[in-house]
Amino acid sequence: MTDLRTLLLNQDTQGDELFDSPKERLAFYRSEIHFESSLLAERTSAYLSSQSFLMIAFASSMANSNPDWGGLFRLVVPMTLALLGLVTSFHAMPGIKSNFDVIERWHQKQAELLQLEGRVGLLPNNESALFGEGSSPPGGRHYKRTLLFSLRTPIIFALVWAVFGLLCLALNVLD
């Protein structure tokens, strides 16, 4: 018969006792947070690289001043690039948001573990190894601020691409 503490620690493993101690479970949670954070950073980096390429191509195509076909080129190519930028932004949003949600869930599990077994996250001198000054493990949300850049980037770029597309149309209508 297992005790209540073991049941609570292993509640997310369907009864299989994968961890012998709360410290092992905490190490596992931290490794999962690290993995998901790395995945989010890679997705954000790939997204920003694609957007920087599209921005350079957009600016170059808007600078075309060929008198014979420059006007049509400045309408079609930049609009296509703006549309492509908008579509890639909308496609990047779900993946980045899902990574954010997974990281948040692992942080929640870590906070629950630290609430249940608070000594696990302490260093030998009884200082917290997880949280800085003014933070509290249960419900502490300081990590969210670091993730907001990745979460907001596709929204910002989608707005920028919409403005650039409208600007491209307006410049061609005024010509």
Phi and psi in degrees as a GROMACS rama.xvg file:
@    title "Ramachandran Plot"
@    xaxis  label "Phi"
@    yaxis  label "Psi"
@TYPE xy
-86.6468  152.216  THR-2
-85.3431  170.522  ASP-3
-62.0362  -39.8143  LEU-4
-60.1019  -45.2132  ARG-5
-64.9515  -41.0003  THR-6
-61.3965  -43.931  LEU-7
-66.7679  -39.6103  LEU-8
-67.7598  -31.8318  LEU-9
-106.783  21.8252  ASN-10
-64.2166  -25.9296  GLN-11
-93.28  9.02589  ASP-12
-114.465  17.4757  THR-13
51.6668  44.147  GLN-14
87.557  -16.7467  GLY-15
-76.3802  124.695  ASP-16
-84.9377  92.9518  GLU-17
-84.9387  -24.7122  LEU-18
-117.593  131.975  PHE-19
-80.1534  -25.054  ASP-20
-144.49  159.721  SER-21
-61.3795  -30.6901  PRO-22
-64.471  -39.1187  LYS-23
-65.3041  -41.1033  GLU-24
-64.3617  -41.4118  ARG-25
-62.9062  -42.6378  LEU-26
-61.9909  -39.4264  ALA-27
-64.574  -46.1455  PHE-28
-59.6918  -43.2026  TYR-29
-63.7454  -39.7085  ARG-30
-66.7793  -36.8445  SER-31
-67.6409  -40.5109  GLU-32
-61.8438  -43.1067  ILE-33
-63.0714  -44.4444  HIS-34
-61.0271  -48.6787  PHE-35
-66.6153  -35.7044  GLU-36
-66.1936  -39.1184  SER-37
-64.6908  -41.8131  SER-38
-62.2545  -41.9392  LEU-39
-63.5181  -41.3853  LEU-40
-63.5605  -40.0406  ALA-41
-65.7889  -42.3652  GLU-42
-63.5437  -43.6659  ARG-43
-64.3703  -41.8083  THR-44
-63.3368  -45.1351  SER-45
-63.6372  -40.8537  ALA-46
-63.6996  -46.3136  TYR-47
-64.5651  -35.639  LEU-48
-63.4772  -43.7402  SER-49
-65.856  -38.6566  SER-50
-68.8377  -36.2311  GLN-51
-67.4453  -38.2102  SER-52
-61.9056  -45.4993  PHE-53
-63.9593  -37.619  LEU-54
-63.4193  -43.636  MET-55
-64.1716  -45.0109  ILE-56
-63.4447  -39.8624  ALA-57
-62.8167  -48.7931  PHE-58
-62.5846  -40.6123  ALA-59
-64.8196  -40.5499  SER-60
-71.5312  -31.1967  SER-61
-71.036  -22.9838  MET-62
-85.7261  0.661749  ALA-63
-65.9812  123.906  ASN-64
-121.279  26.0254  SER-65
-64.1655  126.021  ASN-66
-70.2147  -24.9631  PRO-67
-82.0111  -49.8941  ASP-68
-126.923  8.85116  TRP-69
-63.5472  -38.7688  GLY-70
-62.9421  -48.3311  GLY-71
-65.7924  -40.0842  LEU-72
-61.2542  -44.1428  PHE-73
-67.9147  -17.343  ARG-74
-88.949  -48.0532  LEU-75
-76.1601  -52.6337  VAL-76
-67.0229  -49.432  VAL-77
-63.7601  -35.2748  PRO-78
-65.0553  -40.1479  MET-79
-63.8589  -42.8264  THR-80
-66.8359  -38.8467  LEU-81
-64.5164  -41.1208  ALA-82
-65.1169  -41.9491  LEU-83
-62.7579  -41.6151  LEU-84
-63.1049  -40.2613  GLY-85
-65.6766  -43.8911  LEU-86
-65.0527  -44.1005  VAL-87
-64.8021  -33.1578  THR-88
-65.5604  -43.7253  SER-89
-67.186  -32.0681  PHE-90
-76.7014  -26.1312  HIS-91
-77.7134  -27.4556  ALA-92
-57.6841  -48.6388  MET-93
-63.0005  -40.1071  PRO-94
-66.0247  -42.7473  GLY-95
-68.1811  -40.7095  ILE-96
-64.7762  -40.0055  LYS-97
-66.205  -39.114  SER-98
-60.6064  -42.8463  ASN-99
-58.9215  -44.9786  PHE-100
-64.2882  -40.3062  ASP-101
-65.6366  -43.8276  VAL-102
-61.569  -41.8092  ILE-103
-62.4202  -39.6091  GLU-104
-64.7549  -42.3924  ARG-105
-65.3325  -37.5581  TRP-106
-64.64  -37.0852  HIS-107
-64.5786  -44.3342  GLN-108
-62.2533  -41.0208  LYS-109
-63.0734  -43.4366  GLN-110
-63.4911  -39.844  ALA-111
-63.6902  -41.6803  GLU-112
-63.2361  -42.9884  LEU-113
-68.8914  -28.6207  LEU-114
-70.5355  -39.3524  GLN-115
-74.9877  -43.7171  LEU-116
-126.249  70.1738  GLU-117
-58.7156  -28.7103  GLY-118
-70.2988  -17.1845  ARG-119
-61.6467  -39.1776  VAL-120
-88.5437  8.09271  GLY-121
-93.3392  144.227  LEU-122
-78.4029  169.013  LEU-123
-56.8942  -28.1119  PRO-124
-89.8336  18.4696  ASN-125
63.5952  23.9056  ASN-126
-96.919  148.02  GLU-127
-74.3146  129.159  SER-128
-86.505  -11.8223  ALA-129
-101.823  -32.4655  LEU-130
-127.05  143.888  PHE-131
-84.1038  -172.018  GLY-132
-60.2218  132.125  GLU-133
83.2857  4.17842  GLY-134
-103.273  153.016  SER-135
-128.518  134.821  SER-136
-56.6954  -52.6211  PRO-137
-73.2505  118.119  PRO-138
79.6013  1.08746  GLY-139
-65.0146  130.863  GLY-140
-122.436  26.5169  ARG-141
-66.9307  -26.9692  HIS-142
-66.0698  -26.4524  TYR-143
-62.7979  -36.6694  LYS-144
-60.5817  -33.9757  ARG-145
-73.3796  -24.0901  THR-146
-90.4183  -13.485  LEU-147
-65.4914  -28.6826  LEU-148
-58.6768  -49.5763  PHE-149
-64.0811  -37.0768  SER-150
-71.2503  -36.4124  LEU-151
-87.2326  -21.2546  ARG-152
-56.6217  -48.3792  THR-153
-63.3282  -33.5408  PRO-154
-66.7492  -44.3532  ILE-155
-63.0997  -45.9334  ILE-156
-66.1962  -35.8732  PHE-157
-61.3678  -42.6615  ALA-158
-64.8265  -42.1367  LEU-159
-62.8425  -42.9614  VAL-160
-65.9617  -36.548  TRP-161
-64.4813  -42.809  ALA-162
-65.0198  -43.8319  VAL-163
-62.5571  -40.119  PHE-164
-63.0991  -44.1732  GLY-165
-65.5343  -38.7126  LEU-166
-62.7488  -41.6164  LEU-167
-62.1827  -44.5578  CYS-168
-63.1263  -44.8018  LEU-169
-63.6615  -41.5924  ALA-170
-65.4583  -35.4467  LEU-171
-76.9781  -30.7128  ASN-172
-71.7482  -38.0227  VAL-173
-74.8572  -18.4159  LEU-174
